[in-house]
């Protein structure tokens, strides 16, 4: 279990195995207010909003694409 979240709310992430870009919605905490090592992320599948919980180790930050190169 991680002590502090690696990703802030609003960070754009994706699964290391691939898939859509997702936005970190919430770092999950237990009843003692300790980070559990997981995040609730949201994304769009077409026009439908989806959300699920993913472990930190399965996620990576999406690097912004360079513009005008």
ABEGO torsion letter per residue (X at the ends): XBABBABBBGBBBBBAAEEBBBBBABBBBBAAGBBAGBBBBBBBBEABBBBBBBBAAABBBBBBBBBGX
